[in-house]
Amino acid sequence: RSRLRRGGLERDRIAPVPNGVVRLEGSVVLYESDRGQSWAVVLVRSAELSGEAGVTLSSEQAPASGTVDLRPMTFDEDGLASTWIVTPSLDAYDTVTLWQPRGHVLARAVVEEP
């Protein structure tokens, strides 16, 4: 049985990044396929960020599942960035973390069933 899960990324507070205060918003969609073609897409917007950011999937409920790193996302001149992954299964993952290359966490979202 296929399932669709979604979540949102929001950050409006002091963060350990060069600009001090970072505002960002975004969307996360996880699709669990019953045919081994599961996928995740992460879309982010922030006028205050540039360069690359990392994205990691993890599990709050089952930490032993480990993590999955998506391709790094690069913010364009309009502050938009995105990344995605296709894999046999994402069922074990429920948390998306957006971070800067030095490891500073920018945002975290728990992805829930609709």
Steps between C-alpha positions, in 0.01 A plus 500: 500500500644840402500788750561873478636696798576869525645759736613859513827671583490832678768691683462848638750538782865560582713234334876430492542624144702793362197732465380445858124478444383264227146479372409207281196304395456187302320178428588134531322213325580133558337241273519135603448279196388140510714443186842597640495850348462716811605864481548814705507862387601801711427858384633799697485878468716748693608844384771488767684183397743435217732221402438137588299333774482133589183299552476184709214258561491327838255334737388634837316172564774260386847661535662165410370550144790738446489798269473569128680802355333657199695690236608841631269783401630829361316828559453704184493881471129498595566300817348177367656157549387141452616142514353153456573130523354179355560181698332162563348608834470803727250343738733516803565874472290776654734795554670736253792717612642789299855596595792712389821333382668559839219309669288785640134398492281748313163323533343169589157364408311190607318353202151375580229304326234730348 
